[in-house]
Amino acid sequence: MIKTLIRLKILKFILISGASAAYAFKKYCDKKNKEKVKKDGKTSLLTR
């Protein structure tokens, strides 16, 4: 019983950590994409 509870807590911790890491990675990628779009947008305006 105690081993099962410990395993469940560890599993819960792993799932929450994984979700947090995925969210942070998504935010990082979105930020990079926004910077890239801004950079591309500025260069295209100068060439017109």
Buried (B, 14 or more C-beta within 10 A) or exposed (E): EEEEEEEEEEEEEEEEEEEEEEEEEEEEEEEEEEEEEEEEEEEEEEEE
